[in-house]
Amino acid sequence: MAKERIEHEGKVIAVDKDYISVEIINKSACAACHAKGVCGASDEAVKVVEVAQDITTLSDDYQVGETVNVVMSPAMGTQAIWIAYVVPLILLVASILVFSLSGAGELLTGLGTLGVVALWYLGVFLFRNKISKIFIFSIEKQPK
């Protein structure tokens, strides 16, 4: 059965009239391992998600320090994977093929390929405000 939504536990770190900032701690699969302190393979990243204030968030009155669930649809997760990983991989492979078949040397092929992928990520960065409107997060209070 397909999951209907993606949830992450987070802590409210700031509340203003437009946004609620929620800190999420992303843990790797081995974060719960007893040997993570000596292994070096485990990682933990802190992400801050800004959730736009709307009628539902205003009515729940969130407080700084409160533990909440950050929710998004699986379709948004799929879109993020395409933007961050799949399209750049396709560009990388296509660039290598184009540069190699055009007779460019290895150095030019490598630099050109890196340039194409860098341009993709630059475009994502420049259009981040437009892209962020696609990814809409919501929050909900945790059941007591």
Buried (B, 14 or more C-beta within 10 A) or exposed (E): EEEEEBEBEBBBBEBEEEBBBBBBEEEEEEEEEEEBEEEEEBEEEEEEBBBEBEEEBEEBEBEEEBEBBBBBBEEBBEBBEEBEEEBBEEBBEEBBEBBBEEEBEEEEBBEBBEEBBEEBEEEBEEEEEEBEEEBEBBBBEEEE
